[in-house]
């Protein structure tokens, strides 16, 4: 079955790489990238690109009709650290964009919706180790509140209107292609760049802060696997726990030092430490592994090799 895919927020960290992968799977002309402003040259020249505000329902509908879009991947969002500075704006963007796309599917303009959630839905009262799929969720950040609300909207539209909406709770995602974009887990991207560029890094989290993480290739693969799964295999319509690896700033530093022995890291925790403290340190994603056969490929060692090699290029 051929799909025509619209990606809202294609210029972000995940969007940039997911767009390229989807184009390689479905054909360049069948994947329409879009963002509120122009994206990377790679995204803009390899296939169709439209300037779209993810909250502008009329423009989205126009583009959906123009290209006969069957699937929308809604990646536009304001991330954790940035959302704390602009709570109202974050809520408006994160909620209104989702409700607009769910309405498109409800009204049969599109067949399938992908919307990412996050480990930010968990909070200080959530069990920290091996956080279960179903557990206490009392998020303490604007980003987390919007993602938790979004999960329940997704489930509501599925139950009430039969909308085929699918979602993953991403851990921290690590990539060498796009610089960090205002997330609490972004230290784990920045640390590689600083290791190569200057040999020094000042970390905004303390050395023992363990967080769930994932290499971008695994996140992209999981997203496409979930969207290609048979509807009957997608048993959770809020959002699936997703996991690969977990580590502390201290552990990632030791791994980098195997390749760059003189690398030096200092620790100056800031407001993001409080956000990180409210999140799980490891995630149980056995439901995703059972329902649609999810498997990750990269561990800390293999990811570090990939990150350093590509940044040096």
N, C-alpha and C positions, 0 to 999 in steps of 0.2 A: 504493500500500500504506500503510495507516494504521499508525503506530507509537505505542506508549505508552512514554514515556521516564521513567526514574528518574535524577535527578541527585544523586549523593552529594557533599557539599561545595559546595552551591549558594550558600552565603553568602560564598564567597571572591571574590577579585578577578575571576577568569575566570567562576566560577559565576554570579555576580550578572547579568552581561550575557548569558552564553550561555543562561541560563534564560529570560530575556525574549525573546531571539531565537527560541529553539526554540518557545516558546509562540505566537509570531506565525506560525511556520511550520506547526506541527502542531495548534494549538488549545490554549487554556489548560488545559482539563481533562485533556489527554493528556500533560502534562509535570508530573511530580511532583517538586517541589524538596524537598531534605532537607539537614539539617546537624545537628551535634551540639548546636547551640543555635539559638534563633530568629534569623531573618535580617532583611533590610531589609523595610520595610512593603510595598514594591513586589513583592518576591519572594513574600511571605507572603499578600498579598491578591489577587494576579492569577491564582492557581491553587492546586491542592492543595499542602500543605506538611506534612512529617513530620519529627519529631525523630528522627534516626538517628545512632548511632555507626558510622562506616564499617567498623569492625572487628567489629561485632556481626552475625554471619552469620544468626542466627535471625531477628532483626528485619528484616533486609534481605529474606530469603526470604518472610517474612510479608507485607511490603509488595508484593513482586513478585507474589505470588499474589493479593492483595487487588485490585490494580489491573490485573492481566493485563499486566504490564510486558514489553515486547519488547526494549528496549535499556537498558543501564545506562551512564551517563557517570560514571566515577569520578574526581572532581577533588580529593577530600580528600587532603591531604599536608602534611607539615611542610617549609617552604621552607629554602633554603640557609643563611642566617645564623642562623636559629632552630635548625635541626637541629644546627649545630655546638655549640650550648649543651646540647642534650639528645639526644645521639647514639642512645642505646638506645630512647628514646621515638619518635624519628624513624623508626628502622629498623622498629620494631614497627608503627607506623601505616602507613608507606608500603608495607611488604611484605604485612602480614596483610590489609589492605583489598583489595589487588590479588588475592591468592591466593583470597580468599573469593569475589570476583566472577567470576574465571576458573572456579572450581568450579561456580558457578551456571550458567554457559554450557555447561560440559562436561556437566552433568547435565540439559541441555535446558530449564532453567527460563526462560532468556532466549535471544534469537537473536544479539545483537550487543553488543560491549563497546567503549567508548571509554576510553582511559587515556592521559593526557599524559605524555610524557617531557620532556627539557629539554637545553639546551646544557651543563648541568652534567655530562652523561655524558662530556664531553671533559675532558682534563687537561693538565698542563704539557707533556707530550710530544706532544700532538696538533698537527698543522700549524695555525698560527694564522690564516693568510689563506685565505679560500675553502675552509674545512674540508670535505673530501669526505664523502659519505654513509657510505662504508666507510673507516675510518682507525684509527689508534692511539687506543684509549680507555682511559686510566688515570686515572680521576677521583680527586681528592685530598680531596673533601668527602663527608660522610655522605650528604647529599642526592644527590650525583652517583653514589655507590656504589649507593644504593637504586634510583635511576632506571635505571642500567645493568643491574642484576640484574633489574629489572622488565621491561625490554625483552626479555631472554632468556627470562623466564617467559612473556611474551606469545607469542613465537615458538614456544616449546616446546608450549604449549597449542594453538596453531594447527596445528603439524606433527603432533602426537601425537593430538589429539582433534578436529581440525577446527573449533576455536573461531574464530568470526569476530571477532577483536579487532584494533582499529586504533589507531594512535598517531602523535603528532607531537612532534618535539623543539622545544618552544617556545623562542624567544629571550626577551629581556626584553620584557615586555608593558606597554604604557602606556595608562592610562585615567584619565578624570576622575571616574568614578562611584564608585570605591572607593579609599580611602586605602591606602597601601602595607602589605604584610603580612609583612615579614621576609625579603625577597629582596635579593640583591646588586645587581640592576638597578633597585631601587626609587628610586634617586636621580633617575632620569629621570621619575618621576611627581611626587615631592616637589618637585623644582625648579620645576615649573609652579605648584604651589600656593603656594610661598613667594614666587615672583615676583609673583603677584597679591596675596597677603595682606600681605607685609612689605617686598617689594622687596630682600630680602637672603637669601642661602642659603649655608650652610656644607656643602660637598660632602664626602662620606666616601670618594670616589675621587679620584685625581689627575687633572689637567686633560687629560692625553693618553691616558687609558684608553679605548680603542675597544672597544665591545661591540655585538653584533647585537641589534637591537630591532625592535619591531613595534607599530603602533597596534592597540588592542583590536578595533576593527571588522574588521580584517584577520584577526586570530587567530580570532575567532568564525566568520567566513566560511570560513576554511580548515578549521576543525573540522567544520562542517556539510557542506562540500563532500566531505571525506574520507568521512564517514559515509554520504553519499548515493551515493558512487561504486559502480559495479558491483564485486562481489567479485573478478572477474577482473582489474580495473584496479588493485587494491591489491596490488602485487607485493612490497612490503616489510612484513614482519610483526613486525620489531623496532620500529622507529619511523622516520618520515620526517624528514629534515632540513627545516627550514622557515625561510625568511628573507624580509625585506622591506628594512630599512635598517640601517645601522650608523653610529655617530657617537661622538664623545668628549664629556665634560662641557663642554669649551671650545667645541665646535661647537654644542651645544644652547643654550649661554649666548648665543652670538652671534645665533642665530636668534630667541631670546626678546627680545634687546635691540632687534631691529627693531621690536618692538611696545611694549616697555617699556624705553626707552633708559637709564634710571637704575638698572636692575637690577644688583645687585652680588653676585658670587660669590667666596667664599674656599674654599680647599682644605685639609682636614685628614684625610688618608687614615687609616682605622682598619683593623681586622681584615678587613673586607670587601675591602680592596685585594688582599690575598693570594688571596682566592677569585677575584676578577675577573682577576687575572694568570694564573690557571690556565685561563681560558676562551678560546675563539676570539674573534678580532676581526671576522671575517666568515664567512658560511656559504654553501656551495654547495648549493642546494636544487633542482638541475635534475631530479632524479628525480621529485619531487612535481609539478613543472611539466609533465614529460613524461607521467607515468602517469595523473594525474587532473586535469590542466589547471589547476593552481594559478596564480593571479596576484594580486599585492598591488596595492592602490590608493593607499595613503598614503605620501608621502615625508616628510622632516623638516619641510619648509616647510608642507605642507598639514596635517600632524598638529599642528604648533604653533598654527596658526590655530584649529583645532578645540578643542584643549585650553584655550587662553586664553579663547576665547569662552564655552565651557561652564562653566569655573571662575568666571568673572566673573558669570555668571547666578546 
